[in-house]
Amino acid sequence: MESQIKHWQDYNNNLAMLTERSGDFEGLADMVNTFADGSTQSIAMVAGITRALEEENYDAVSEMIKTWQSLQVAQRKRKRCG
């Protein structure tokens, strides 16, 4: 049970950190909002972005955001065409 509590606390702390830093990176807040569902994939993405920020790997963070934005555009286009 303690490991589950720590797991959710870490996730919550990571989301809080990303929310704090969202003003530093255009598009970060929008991206983080899509990863706030608590799914395994979202938890991994939030942890990865947080780790990149902690390591001051800002180029990686910017690249993640650009990739996510491109994916969002592609998904919208598919919805319009499909």
mmCIF file of the N, C-alpha and C atoms, coordinates in Angstrom:
data_MODEL
# 
_entry.id   MODEL 
# 
loop_
_atom_site.group_PDB 
_atom_site.id 
_atom_site.type_symbol 
_atom_site.label_atom_id 
_atom_site.label_alt_id 
_atom_site.label_comp_id 
_atom_site.label_asym_id 
_atom_site.label_entity_id 
_atom_site.label_seq_id 
_atom_site.pdbx_PDB_ins_code 
_atom_site.Cartn_x 
_atom_site.Cartn_y 
_atom_site.Cartn_z 
_atom_site.occupancy 
_atom_site.B_iso_or_equiv 
_atom_site.pdbx_formal_charge 
_atom_site.auth_seq_id 
_atom_site.auth_comp_id 
_atom_site.auth_asym_id 
_atom_site.auth_atom_id 
_atom_site.pdbx_PDB_model_num 
ATOM 1   N N  . MET A 1 1  ? 0.818   -1.183 0.000   1.00 0.00 ? 1  MET A N  1 
ATOM 2   C CA . MET A 1 1  ? 0.000   0.000  0.000   1.00 0.00 ? 1  MET A CA 1 
ATOM 3   C C  . MET A 1 1  ? 0.869   1.257  0.000   1.00 0.00 ? 1  MET A C  1 
ATOM 4   N N  . GLU A 1 2  ? 1.966   1.250  0.757   1.00 0.00 ? 2  GLU A N  1 
ATOM 5   C CA . GLU A 1 2  ? 2.837   2.418  0.806   1.00 0.00 ? 2  GLU A CA 1 
ATOM 6   C C  . GLU A 1 2  ? 3.426   2.743  -0.558  1.00 0.00 ? 2  GLU A C  1 
ATOM 7   N N  . SER A 1 3  ? 3.757   1.714  -1.320  1.00 0.00 ? 3  SER A N  1 
ATOM 8   C CA . SER A 1 3  ? 4.330   1.965  -2.649  1.00 0.00 ? 3  SER A CA 1 
ATOM 9   C C  . SER A 1 3  ? 3.294   2.600  -3.568  1.00 0.00 ? 3  SER A C  1 
ATOM 10  N N  . GLN A 1 4  ? 2.043   2.209  -3.430  1.00 0.00 ? 4  GLN A N  1 
ATOM 11  C CA . GLN A 1 4  ? 0.983   2.824  -4.234  1.00 0.00 ? 4  GLN A CA 1 
ATOM 12  C C  . GLN A 1 4  ? 0.784   4.284  -3.850  1.00 0.00 ? 4  GLN A C  1 
ATOM 13  N N  . ILE A 1 5  ? 0.836   4.561  -2.562  1.00 0.00 ? 5  ILE A N  1 
ATOM 14  C CA . ILE A 1 5  ? 0.686   5.942  -2.099  1.00 0.00 ? 5  ILE A CA 1 
ATOM 15  C C  . ILE A 1 5  ? 1.832   6.788  -2.641  1.00 0.00 ? 5  ILE A C  1 
ATOM 16  N N  . LYS A 1 6  ? 3.065   6.262  -2.541  1.00 0.00 ? 6  LYS A N  1 
ATOM 17  C CA . LYS A 1 6  ? 4.225   6.990  -3.051  1.00 0.00 ? 6  LYS A CA 1 
ATOM 18  C C  . LYS A 1 6  ? 4.099   7.213  -4.552  1.00 0.00 ? 6  LYS A C  1 
ATOM 19  N N  . HIS A 1 7  ? 3.632   6.205  -5.257  1.00 0.00 ? 7  HIS A N  1 
ATOM 20  C CA . HIS A 1 7  ? 3.441   6.294  -6.706  1.00 0.00 ? 7  HIS A CA 1 
ATOM 21  C C  . HIS A 1 7  ? 2.538   7.479  -7.055  1.00 0.00 ? 7  HIS A C  1 
ATOM 22  N N  . TRP A 1 8  ? 1.403   7.598  -6.384  1.00 0.00 ? 8  TRP A N  1 
ATOM 23  C CA . TRP A 1 8  ? 0.458   8.676  -6.664  1.00 0.00 ? 8  TRP A CA 1 
ATOM 24  C C  . TRP A 1 8  ? 0.970   10.019 -6.163  1.00 0.00 ? 8  TRP A C  1 
ATOM 25  N N  . GLN A 1 9  ? 1.701   10.017 -5.058  1.00 0.00 ? 9  GLN A N  1 
ATOM 26  C CA . GLN A 1 9  ? 2.298   11.264 -4.577  1.00 0.00 ? 9  GLN A CA 1 
ATOM 27  C C  . GLN A 1 9  ? 3.334   11.783 -5.574  1.00 0.00 ? 9  GLN A C  1 
ATOM 28  N N  . ASP A 1 10 ? 4.161   10.873 -6.092  1.00 0.00 ? 10 ASP A N  1 
ATOM 29  C CA . ASP A 1 10 ? 5.158   11.265 -7.087  1.00 0.00 ? 10 ASP A CA 1 
ATOM 30  C C  . ASP A 1 10 ? 4.483   11.841 -8.331  1.00 0.00 ? 10 ASP A C  1 
ATOM 31  N N  . TYR A 1 11 ? 3.438   11.171 -8.792  1.00 0.00 ? 11 TYR A N  1 
ATOM 32  C CA . TYR A 1 11 ? 2.696   11.634 -9.963  1.00 0.00 ? 11 TYR A CA 1 
ATOM 33  C C  . TYR A 1 11 ? 2.124   13.025 -9.709  1.00 0.00 ? 11 TYR A C  1 
ATOM 34  N N  . ASN A 1 12 ? 1.514   13.215 -8.548  1.00 0.00 ? 12 ASN A N  1 
ATOM 35  C CA . ASN A 1 12 ? 0.935   14.508 -8.194  1.00 0.00 ? 12 ASN A CA 1 
ATOM 36  C C  . ASN A 1 12 ? 2.019   15.584 -8.104  1.00 0.00 ? 12 ASN A C  1 
ATOM 37  N N  . ASN A 1 13 ? 3.153   15.256 -7.492  1.00 0.00 ? 13 ASN A N  1 
ATOM 38  C CA . ASN A 1 13 ? 4.261   16.217 -7.393  1.00 0.00 ? 13 ASN A CA 1 
ATOM 39  C C  . ASN A 1 13 ? 4.800   16.576 -8.777  1.00 0.00 ? 13 ASN A C  1 
ATOM 40  N N  . ASN A 1 14 ? 4.909   15.584 -9.642  1.00 0.00 ? 14 ASN A N  1 
ATOM 41  C CA . ASN A 1 14 ? 5.382   15.843 -11.003 1.00 0.00 ? 14 ASN A CA 1 
ATOM 42  C C  . ASN A 1 14 ? 4.416   16.751 -11.757 1.00 0.00 ? 14 ASN A C  1 
ATOM 43  N N  . LEU A 1 15 ? 3.122   16.485 -11.632 1.00 0.00 ? 15 LEU A N  1 
ATOM 44  C CA . LEU A 1 15 ? 2.127   17.350 -12.281 1.00 0.00 ? 15 LEU A CA 1 
ATOM 45  C C  . LEU A 1 15 ? 2.218   18.772 -11.745 1.00 0.00 ? 15 LEU A C  1 
ATOM 46  N N  . ALA A 1 16 ? 2.413   18.909 -10.441 1.00 0.00 ? 16 ALA A N  1 
ATOM 47  C CA . ALA A 1 16 ? 2.531   20.240 -9.842  1.00 0.00 ? 16 ALA A CA 1 
ATOM 48  C C  . ALA A 1 16 ? 3.760   20.969 -10.388 1.00 0.00 ? 16 ALA A C  1 
ATOM 49  N N  . MET A 1 17 ? 4.868   20.261 -10.520 1.00 0.00 ? 17 MET A N  1 
ATOM 50  C CA . MET A 1 17 ? 6.083   20.888 -11.044 1.00 0.00 ? 17 MET A CA 1 
ATOM 51  C C  . MET A 1 17 ? 5.885   21.325 -12.483 1.00 0.00 ? 17 MET A C  1 
ATOM 52  N N  . LEU A 1 18 ? 5.255   20.468 -13.283 1.00 0.00 ? 18 LEU A N  1 
ATOM 53  C CA . LEU A 1 18 ? 5.019   20.825 -14.684 1.00 0.00 ? 18 LEU A CA 1 
ATOM 54  C C  . LEU A 1 18 ? 4.065   22.007 -14.795 1.00 0.00 ? 18 LEU A C  1 
ATOM 55  N N  . THR A 1 19 ? 3.092   22.062 -13.925 1.00 0.00 ? 19 THR A N  1 
ATOM 56  C CA . THR A 1 19 ? 2.173   23.197 -13.916 1.00 0.00 ? 19 THR A CA 1 
ATOM 57  C C  . THR A 1 19 ? 2.927   24.485 -13.586 1.00 0.00 ? 19 THR A C  1 
ATOM 58  N N  . GLU A 1 20 ? 3.825   24.395 -12.607 1.00 0.00 ? 20 GLU A N  1 
ATOM 59  C CA . GLU A 1 20 ? 4.642   25.562 -12.240 1.00 0.00 ? 20 GLU A CA 1 
ATOM 60  C C  . GLU A 1 20 ? 5.499   26.039 -13.408 1.00 0.00 ? 20 GLU A C  1 
ATOM 61  N N  . ARG A 1 21 ? 6.037   25.100 -14.165 1.00 0.00 ? 21 ARG A N  1 
ATOM 62  C CA . ARG A 1 21 ? 6.967   25.433 -15.246 1.00 0.00 ? 21 ARG A CA 1 
ATOM 63  C C  . ARG A 1 21 ? 6.272   25.686 -16.574 1.00 0.00 ? 21 ARG A C  1 
ATOM 64  N N  . SER A 1 22 ? 4.960   25.537 -16.617 1.00 0.00 ? 22 SER A N  1 
ATOM 65  C CA . SER A 1 22 ? 4.242   25.634 -17.894 1.00 0.00 ? 22 SER A CA 1 
ATOM 66  C C  . SER A 1 22 ? 4.400   26.997 -18.564 1.00 0.00 ? 22 SER A C  1 
ATOM 67  N N  . GLY A 1 23 ? 4.639   28.029 -17.792 1.00 0.00 ? 23 GLY A N  1 
ATOM 68  C CA . GLY A 1 23 ? 4.844   29.345 -18.371 1.00 0.00 ? 23 GLY A CA 1 
ATOM 69  C C  . GLY A 1 23 ? 6.181   29.495 -19.076 1.00 0.00 ? 23 GLY A C  1 
ATOM 70  N N  . ASP A 1 24 ? 7.095   28.572 -18.813 1.00 0.00 ? 24 ASP A N  1 
ATOM 71  C CA . ASP A 1 24 ? 8.433   28.626 -19.409 1.00 0.00 ? 24 ASP A CA 1 
ATOM 72  C C  . ASP A 1 24 ? 8.491   28.009 -20.806 1.00 0.00 ? 24 ASP A C  1 
ATOM 73  N N  . PHE A 1 25 ? 7.489   27.216 -21.143 1.00 0.00 ? 25 PHE A N  1 
ATOM 74  C CA . PHE A 1 25 ? 7.495   26.495 -22.418 1.00 0.00 ? 25 PHE A CA 1 
ATOM 75  C C  . PHE A 1 25 ? 6.117   26.588 -23.053 1.00 0.00 ? 25 PHE A C  1 
ATOM 76  N N  . GLU A 1 26 ? 6.039   27.238 -24.195 1.00 0.00 ? 26 GLU A N  1 
ATOM 77  C CA . GLU A 1 26 ? 4.766   27.355 -24.895 1.00 0.00 ? 26 GLU A CA 1 
ATOM 78  C C  . GLU A 1 26 ? 4.261   25.962 -25.270 1.00 0.00 ? 26 GLU A C  1 
ATOM 79  N N  . GLY A 1 27 ? 3.032   25.676 -24.911 1.00 0.00 ? 27 GLY A N  1 
ATOM 80  C CA . GLY A 1 27 ? 2.418   24.397 -25.237 1.00 0.00 ? 27 GLY A CA 1 
ATOM 81  C C  . GLY A 1 27 ? 2.525   23.361 -24.135 1.00 0.00 ? 27 GLY A C  1 
ATOM 82  N N  . LEU A 1 28 ? 3.360   23.615 -23.123 1.00 0.00 ? 28 LEU A N  1 
ATOM 83  C CA . LEU A 1 28 ? 3.544   22.622 -22.052 1.00 0.00 ? 28 LEU A CA 1 
ATOM 84  C C  . LEU A 1 28 ? 2.249   22.399 -21.277 1.00 0.00 ? 28 LEU A C  1 
ATOM 85  N N  . ALA A 1 29 ? 1.544   23.463 -20.949 1.00 0.00 ? 29 ALA A N  1 
ATOM 86  C CA . ALA A 1 29 ? 0.307   23.324 -20.177 1.00 0.00 ? 29 ALA A CA 1 
ATOM 87  C C  . ALA A 1 29 ? -0.723  22.491 -20.936 1.00 0.00 ? 29 ALA A C  1 
ATOM 88  N N  . ASP A 1 30 ? -0.875  22.747 -22.228 1.00 0.00 ? 30 ASP A N  1 
ATOM 89  C CA . ASP A 1 30 ? -1.828  21.968 -23.026 1.00 0.00 ? 30 ASP A CA 1 
ATOM 90  C C  . ASP A 1 30 ? -1.439  20.496 -23.056 1.00 0.00 ? 30 ASP A C  1 
ATOM 91  N N  . MET A 1 31 ? -0.142  20.246 -23.228 1.00 0.00 ? 31 MET A N  1 
ATOM 92  C CA . MET A 1 31 ? 0.328   18.867 -23.284 1.00 0.00 ? 31 MET A CA 1 
ATOM 93  C C  . MET A 1 31 ? 0.096   18.169 -21.950 1.00 0.00 ? 31 MET A C  1 
ATOM 94  N N  . VAL A 1 32 ? 0.454   18.828 -20.863 1.00 0.00 ? 32 VAL A N  1 
ATOM 95  C CA . VAL A 1 32 ? 0.303   18.230 -19.532 1.00 0.00 ? 32 VAL A CA 1 
ATOM 96  C C  . VAL A 1 32 ? -1.164  17.921 -19.250 1.00 0.00 ? 32 VAL A C  1 
ATOM 97  N N  . ASN A 1 33 ? -2.064  18.784 -19.674 1.00 0.00 ? 33 ASN A N  1 
ATOM 98  C CA . ASN A 1 33 ? -3.493  18.537 -19.454 1.00 0.00 ? 33 ASN A CA 1 
ATOM 99  C C  . ASN A 1 33 ? -3.953  17.230 -20.076 1.00 0.00 ? 33 ASN A C  1 
ATOM 100 N N  . THR A 1 34 ? -3.345  16.843 -21.187 1.00 0.00 ? 34 THR A N  1 
ATOM 101 C CA . THR A 1 34 ? -3.747  15.581 -21.815 1.00 0.00 ? 34 THR A CA 1 
ATOM 102 C C  . THR A 1 34 ? -3.148  14.376 -21.101 1.00 0.00 ? 34 THR A C  1 
ATOM 103 N N  . PHE A 1 35 ? -2.166  14.625 -20.228 1.00 0.00 ? 35 PHE A N  1 
ATOM 104 C CA . PHE A 1 35 ? -1.534  13.530 -19.485 1.00 0.00 ? 35 PHE A CA 1 
ATOM 105 C C  . PHE A 1 35 ? -1.982  13.499 -18.027 1.00 0.00 ? 35 PHE A C  1 
ATOM 106 N N  . ALA A 1 36 ? -3.085  14.115 -17.726 1.00 0.00 ? 36 ALA A N  1 
ATOM 107 C CA . ALA A 1 36 ? -3.551  14.195 -16.342 1.00 0.00 ? 36 ALA A CA 1 
ATOM 108 C C  . ALA A 1 36 ? -4.628  13.157 -16.030 1.00 0.00 ? 36 ALA A C  1 
ATOM 109 N N  . ASP A 1 37 ? -4.690  12.090 -16.830 1.00 0.00 ? 37 ASP A N  1 
ATOM 110 C CA . ASP A 1 37 ? -5.737  11.095 -16.629 1.00 0.00 ? 37 ASP A CA 1 
ATOM 111 C C  . ASP A 1 37 ? -5.324  9.952  -15.709 1.00 0.00 ? 37 ASP A C  1 
ATOM 112 N N  . GLY A 1 38 ? -4.059  9.915  -15.306 1.00 0.00 ? 38 GLY A N  1 
ATOM 113 C CA . GLY A 1 38 ? -3.603  8.875  -14.386 1.00 0.00 ? 38 GLY A CA 1 
ATOM 114 C C  . GLY A 1 38 ? -3.300  7.543  -15.023 1.00 0.00 ? 38 GLY A C  1 
ATOM 115 N N  . SER A 1 39 ? -3.370  7.466  -16.350 1.00 0.00 ? 39 SER A N  1 
ATOM 116 C CA . SER A 1 39 ? -3.056  6.207  -17.022 1.00 0.00 ? 39 SER A CA 1 
ATOM 117 C C  . SER A 1 39 ? -1.562  5.909  -16.916 1.00 0.00 ? 39 SER A C  1 
ATOM 118 N N  . THR A 1 40 ? -1.197  4.679  -17.116 1.00 0.00 ? 40 THR A N  1 
ATOM 119 C CA . THR A 1 40 ? 0.205   4.267  -17.047 1.00 0.00 ? 40 THR A CA 1 
ATOM 120 C C  . THR A 1 40 ? 1.040   5.071  -18.025 1.00 0.00 ? 40 THR A C  1 
ATOM 121 N N  . GLN A 1 41 ? 0.542   5.252  -19.231 1.00 0.00 ? 41 GLN A N  1 
ATOM 122 C CA . GLN A 1 41 ? 1.269   6.015  -20.245 1.00 0.00 ? 41 GLN A CA 1 
ATOM 123 C C  . GLN A 1 41 ? 1.430   7.471  -19.813 1.00 0.00 ? 41 GLN A C  1 
ATOM 124 N N  . SER A 1 42 ? 0.383   8.055  -19.277 1.00 0.00 ? 42 SER A N  1 
ATOM 125 C CA . SER A 1 42 ? 0.455   9.445  -18.831 1.00 0.00 ? 42 SER A CA 1 
ATOM 126 C C  . SER A 1 42 ? 1.440   9.613  -17.683 1.00 0.00 ? 42 SER A C  1 
ATOM 127 N N  . ILE A 1 43 ? 1.419   8.697  -16.745 1.00 0.00 ? 43 ILE A N  1 
ATOM 128 C CA . ILE A 1 43 ? 2.348   8.760  -15.618 1.00 0.00 ? 43 ILE A CA 1 
ATOM 129 C C  . ILE A 1 43 ? 3.780   8.711  -16.118 1.00 0.00 ? 43 ILE A C  1 
ATOM 130 N N  . ALA A 1 44 ? 4.051   7.842  -17.084 1.00 0.00 ? 44 ALA A N  1 
ATOM 131 C CA . ALA A 1 44 ? 5.398   7.725  -17.648 1.00 0.00 ? 44 ALA A CA 1 
ATOM 132 C C  . ALA A 1 44 ? 5.796   9.006  -18.382 1.00 0.00 ? 44 ALA A C  1 
ATOM 133 N N  . MET A 1 45 ? 4.880   9.590  -19.148 1.00 0.00 ? 45 MET A N  1 
ATOM 134 C CA . MET A 1 45 ? 5.176   10.823 -19.872 1.00 0.00 ? 45 MET A CA 1 
ATOM 135 C C  . MET A 1 45 ? 5.447   11.973 -18.903 1.00 0.00 ? 45 MET A C  1 
ATOM 136 N N  . VAL A 1 46 ? 4.617   12.104 -17.895 1.00 0.00 ? 46 VAL A N  1 
ATOM 137 C CA . VAL A 1 46 ? 4.792   13.169 -16.903 1.00 0.00 ? 46 VAL A CA 1 
ATOM 138 C C  . VAL A 1 46 ? 6.135   13.002 -16.195 1.00 0.00 ? 46 VAL A C  1 
ATOM 139 N N  . ALA A 1 47 ? 6.477   11.773 -15.833 1.00 0.00 ? 47 ALA A N  1 
ATOM 140 C CA . ALA A 1 47 ? 7.759   11.518 -15.169 1.00 0.00 ? 47 ALA A CA 1 
ATOM 141 C C  . ALA A 1 47 ? 8.925   11.854 -16.101 1.00 0.00 ? 47 ALA A C  1 
ATOM 142 N N  . GLY A 1 48 ? 8.807   11.508 -17.376 1.00 0.00 ? 48 GLY A N  1 
ATOM 143 C CA . GLY A 1 48 ? 9.873   11.788 -18.334 1.00 0.00 ? 48 GLY A CA 1 
ATOM 144 C C  . GLY A 1 48 ? 10.089  13.276 -18.552 1.00 0.00 ? 48 GLY A C  1 
ATOM 145 N N  . ILE A 1 49 ? 9.010   14.018 -18.674 1.00 0.00 ? 49 ILE A N  1 
ATOM 146 C CA . ILE A 1 49 ? 9.123   15.467 -18.866 1.00 0.00 ? 49 ILE A CA 1 
ATOM 147 C C  . ILE A 1 49 ? 9.702   16.111 -17.605 1.00 0.00 ? 49 ILE A C  1 
ATOM 148 N N  . THR A 1 50 ? 9.228   15.670 -16.450 1.00 0.00 ? 50 THR A N  1 
ATOM 149 C CA . THR A 1 50 ? 9.744   16.203 -15.185 1.00 0.00 ? 50 THR A CA 1 
ATOM 150 C C  . THR A 1 50 ? 11.235  15.925 -15.057 1.00 0.00 ? 50 THR A C  1 
ATOM 151 N N  . ARG A 1 51 ? 11.637  14.701 -15.385 1.00 0.00 ? 51 ARG A N  1 
ATOM 152 C CA . ARG A 1 51 ? 13.057  14.339 -15.308 1.00 0.00 ? 51 ARG A CA 1 
ATOM 153 C C  . ARG A 1 51 ? 13.889  15.224 -16.233 1.00 0.00 ? 51 ARG A C  1 
ATOM 154 N N  . ALA A 1 52 ? 13.406  15.466 -17.430 1.00 0.00 ? 52 ALA A N  1 
ATOM 155 C CA . ALA A 1 52 ? 14.126  16.319 -18.378 1.00 0.00 ? 52 ALA A CA 1 
ATOM 156 C C  . ALA A 1 52 ? 14.275  17.739 -17.814 1.00 0.00 ? 52 ALA A C  1 
ATOM 157 N N  . LEU A 1 53 ? 13.225  18.251 -17.186 1.00 0.00 ? 53 LEU A N  1 
ATOM 158 C CA . LEU A 1 53 ? 13.314  19.580 -16.583 1.00 0.00 ? 53 LEU A CA 1 
ATOM 159 C C  . LEU A 1 53 ? 14.299  19.596 -15.421 1.00 0.00 ? 53 LEU A C  1 
ATOM 160 N N  . GLU A 1 54 ? 14.250  18.562 -14.588 1.00 0.00 ? 54 GLU A N  1 
ATOM 161 C CA . GLU A 1 54 ? 15.164  18.492 -13.448 1.00 0.00 ? 54 GLU A CA 1 
ATOM 162 C C  . GLU A 1 54 ? 16.621  18.421 -13.911 1.00 0.00 ? 54 GLU A C  1 
ATOM 163 N N  . GLU A 1 55 ? 16.842  17.775 -15.046 1.00 0.00 ? 55 GLU A N  1 
ATOM 164 C CA . GLU A 1 55 ? 18.190  17.648 -15.599 1.00 0.00 ? 55 GLU A CA 1 
ATOM 165 C C  . GLU A 1 55 ? 18.551  18.835 -16.486 1.00 0.00 ? 55 GLU A C  1 
ATOM 166 N N  . GLU A 1 56 ? 17.648  19.822 -16.538 1.00 0.00 ? 56 GLU A N  1 
ATOM 167 C CA . GLU A 1 56 ? 17.827  21.021 -17.353 1.00 0.00 ? 56 GLU A CA 1 
ATOM 168 C C  . GLU A 1 56 ? 18.053  20.693 -18.824 1.00 0.00 ? 56 GLU A C  1 
ATOM 169 N N  . ASN A 1 57 ? 17.391  19.653 -19.277 1.00 0.00 ? 57 ASN A N  1 
ATOM 170 C CA . ASN A 1 57 ? 17.456  19.245 -20.685 1.00 0.00 ? 57 ASN A CA 1 
ATOM 171 C C  . ASN A 1 57 ? 16.287  19.913 -21.420 1.00 0.00 ? 57 ASN A C  1 
ATOM 172 N N  . TYR A 1 58 ? 16.390  21.220 -21.545 1.00 0.00 ? 58 TYR A N  1 
ATOM 173 C CA . TYR A 1 58 ? 15.295  22.009 -22.087 1.00 0.00 ? 58 TYR A CA 1 
ATOM 174 C C  . TYR A 1 58 ? 15.044  21.739 -23.566 1.00 0.00 ? 58 TYR A C  1 
ATOM 175 N N  . ASP A 1 59 ? 16.087  21.365 -24.298 1.00 0.00 ? 59 ASP A N  1 
ATOM 176 C CA . ASP A 1 59 ? 15.896  21.013 -25.706 1.00 0.00 ? 59 ASP A CA 1 
ATOM 177 C C  . ASP A 1 59 ? 15.000  19.790 -25.834 1.00 0.00 ? 59 ASP A C  1 
ATOM 178 N N  . ALA A 1 60 ? 15.184  18.821 -24.941 1.00 0.00 ? 60 ALA A N  1 
ATOM 179 C CA . ALA A 1 60 ? 14.345  17.619 -24.969 1.00 0.00 ? 60 ALA A CA 1 
ATOM 180 C C  . ALA A 1 60 ? 12.896  17.968 -24.651 1.00 0.00 ? 60 ALA A C  1 
ATOM 181 N N  . VAL A 1 61 ? 12.696  18.853 -23.694 1.00 0.00 ? 61 VAL A N  1 
ATOM 182 C CA . VAL A 1 61 ? 11.334  19.267 -23.334 1.00 0.00 ? 61 VAL A CA 1 
ATOM 183 C C  . VAL A 1 61 ? 10.679  19.961 -24.525 1.00 0.00 ? 61 VAL A C  1 
ATOM 184 N N  . SER A 1 62 ? 11.407  20.871 -25.141 1.00 0.00 ? 62 SER A N  1 
ATOM 185 C CA . SER A 1 62 ? 10.871  21.569 -26.316 1.00 0.00 ? 62 SER A CA 1 
ATOM 186 C C  . SER A 1 62 ? 10.551  20.596 -27.434 1.00 0.00 ? 62 SER A C  1 
ATOM 187 N N  . GLU A 1 63 ? 11.392  19.610 -27.631 1.00 0.00 ? 63 GLU A N  1 
ATOM 188 C CA . GLU A 1 63 ? 11.156  18.609 -28.684 1.00 0.00 ? 63 GLU A CA 1 
ATOM 189 C C  . GLU A 1 63 ? 9.927   17.761 -28.369 1.00 0.00 ? 63 GLU A C  1 
ATOM 190 N N  . MET A 1 64 ? 9.758   17.392 -27.099 1.00 0.00 ? 64 MET A N  1 
ATOM 191 C CA . MET A 1 64 ? 8.563   16.630 -26.705 1.00 0.00 ? 64 MET A CA 1 
ATOM 192 C C  . MET A 1 64 ? 7.300   17.428 -27.007 1.00 0.00 ? 64 MET A C  1 
ATOM 193 N N  . ILE A 1 65 ? 7.335   18.715 -26.689 1.00 0.00 ? 65 ILE A N  1 
ATOM 194 C CA . ILE A 1 65 ? 6.169   19.572 -26.925 1.00 0.00 ? 65 ILE A CA 1 
ATOM 195 C C  . ILE A 1 65 ? 5.888   19.674 -28.422 1.00 0.00 ? 65 ILE A C  1 
ATOM 196 N N  . LYS A 1 66 ? 6.923   19.907 -29.226 1.00 0.00 ? 66 LYS A N  1 
ATOM 197 C CA . LYS A 1 66 ? 6.740   20.006 -30.682 1.00 0.00 ? 66 LYS A CA 1 
ATOM 198 C C  . LYS A 1 66 ? 6.164   18.720 -31.251 1.00 0.00 ? 66 LYS A C  1 
ATOM 199 N N  . THR A 1 67 ? 6.683   17.590 -30.801 1.00 0.00 ? 67 THR A N  1 
ATOM 200 C CA . THR A 1 67 ? 6.199   16.298 -31.286 1.00 0.00 ? 67 THR A CA 1 
ATOM 201 C C  . THR A 1 67 ? 4.739   16.103 -30.902 1.00 0.00 ? 67 THR A C  1 
ATOM 202 N N  . TRP A 1 68 ? 4.399   16.443 -29.666 1.00 0.00 ? 68 TRP A N  1 
ATOM 203 C CA . TRP A 1 68 ? 3.012   16.319 -29.209 1.00 0.00 ? 68 TRP A CA 1 
ATOM 204 C C  . TRP A 1 68 ? 2.098   17.230 -30.027 1.00 0.00 ? 68 TRP A C  1 
ATOM 205 N N  . GLN A 1 69 ? 2.543   18.482 -30.272 1.00 0.00 ? 69 GLN A N  1 
ATOM 206 C CA . GLN A 1 69 ? 1.730   19.412 -31.051 1.00 0.00 ? 69 GLN A CA 1 
ATOM 207 C C  . GLN A 1 69 ? 1.504   18.896 -32.473 1.00 0.00 ? 69 GLN A C  1 
ATOM 208 N N  . SER A 1 70 ? 2.526   18.337 -33.069 1.00 0.00 ? 70 SER A N  1 
ATOM 209 C CA . SER A 1 70 ? 2.391   17.764 -34.423 1.00 0.00 ? 70 SER A CA 1 
ATOM 210 C C  . SER A 1 70 ? 1.393   16.623 -34.430 1.00 0.00 ? 70 SER A C  1 
ATOM 211 N N  . LEU A 1 71 ? 1.443   15.803 -33.412 1.00 0.00 ? 71 LEU A N  1 
ATOM 212 C CA . LEU A 1 71 ? 0.501   14.695 -33.297 1.00 0.00 ? 71 LEU A CA 1 
ATOM 213 C C  . LEU A 1 71 ? -0.923  15.205 -33.157 1.00 0.00 ? 71 LEU A C  1 
ATOM 214 N N  . GLN A 1 72 ? -1.111  16.269 -32.388 1.00 0.00 ? 72 GLN A N  1 
ATOM 215 C CA . GLN A 1 72 ? -2.446  16.837 -32.216 1.00 0.00 ? 72 GLN A CA 1 
ATOM 216 C C  . GLN A 1 72 ? -2.996  17.356 -33.545 1.00 0.00 ? 72 GLN A C  1 
ATOM 217 N N  . VAL A 1 73 ? -2.153  18.026 -34.321 1.00 0.00 ? 73 VAL A N  1 
ATOM 218 C CA . VAL A 1 73 ? -2.562  18.537 -35.633 1.00 0.00 ? 73 VAL A CA 1 
ATOM 219 C C  . VAL A 1 73 ? -2.957  17.385 -36.547 1.00 0.00 ? 73 VAL A C  1 
ATOM 220 N N  . ALA A 1 74 ? -2.144  16.339 -36.568 1.00 0.00 ? 74 ALA A N  1 
ATOM 221 C CA . ALA A 1 74 ? -2.432  15.182 -37.415 1.00 0.00 ? 74 ALA A CA 1 
ATOM 222 C C  . ALA A 1 74 ? -3.743  14.507 -37.004 1.00 0.00 ? 74 ALA A C  1 
ATOM 223 N N  . GLN A 1 75 ? -3.981  14.392 -35.721 1.00 0.00 ? 75 GLN A N  1 
ATOM 224 C CA . GLN A 1 75 ? -5.220  13.773 -35.245 1.00 0.00 ? 75 GLN A CA 1 
ATOM 225 C C  . GLN A 1 75 ? -6.439  14.607 -35.625 1.00 0.00 ? 75 GLN A C  1 
ATOM 226 N N  . ARG A 1 76 ? -6.323  15.932 -35.517 1.00 0.00 ? 76 ARG A N  1 
ATOM 227 C CA . ARG A 1 76 ? -7.445  16.806 -35.925 1.00 0.00 ? 76 ARG A CA 1 
ATOM 228 C C  . ARG A 1 76 ? -7.745  16.680 -37.407 1.00 0.00 ? 76 ARG A C  1 
ATOM 229 N N  . LYS A 1 77 ? -6.688  16.596 -38.204 1.00 0.00 ? 77 LYS A N  1 
ATOM 230 C CA . LYS A 1 77 ? -6.873  16.452 -39.658 1.00 0.00 ? 77 LYS A CA 1 
ATOM 231 C C  . LYS A 1 77 ? -7.579  15.143 -39.973 1.00 0.00 ? 77 LYS A C  1 
ATOM 232 N N  . ARG A 1 78 ? -7.179  14.074 -39.305 1.00 0.00 ? 78 ARG A N  1 
ATOM 233 C CA . ARG A 1 78 ? -7.809  12.775 -39.539 1.00 0.00 ? 78 ARG A CA 1 
ATOM 234 C C  . ARG A 1 78 ? -9.282  12.804 -39.175 1.00 0.00 ? 78 ARG A C  1 
ATOM 235 N N  . LYS A 1 79 ? -9.606  13.492 -38.080 1.00 0.00 ? 79 LYS A N  1 
ATOM 236 C CA . LYS A 1 79 ? -11.008 13.581 -37.657 1.00 0.00 ? 79 LYS A CA 1 
ATOM 237 C C  . LYS A 1 79 ? -11.844 14.329 -38.676 1.00 0.00 ? 79 LYS A C  1 
ATOM 238 N N  . ARG A 1 80 ? -11.260 15.385 -39.268 1.00 0.00 ? 80 ARG A N  1 
ATOM 239 C CA . ARG A 1 80 ? -11.982 16.156 -40.282 1.00 0.00 ? 80 ARG A CA 1 
ATOM 240 C C  . ARG A 1 80 ? -12.180 15.366 -41.559 1.00 0.00 ? 80 ARG A C  1 
ATOM 241 N N  . CYS A 1 81 ? -11.190 14.561 -41.906 1.00 0.00 ? 81 CYS A N  1 
ATOM 242 C CA . CYS A 1 81 ? -11.238 13.812 -43.161 1.00 0.00 ? 81 CYS A CA 1 
ATOM 243 C C  . CYS A 1 81 ? -11.999 12.500 -43.017 1.00 0.00 ? 81 CYS A C  1 
ATOM 244 N N  . GLY A 1 82 ? -12.090 12.006 -41.821 1.00 0.00 ? 82 GLY A N  1 
ATOM 245 C CA . GLY A 1 82 ? -12.635 10.684 -41.610 1.00 0.00 ? 82 GLY A CA 1 
ATOM 246 C C  . GLY A 1 82 ? -14.057 10.686 -41.302 1.00 0.00 ? 82 GLY A C  1 
# 
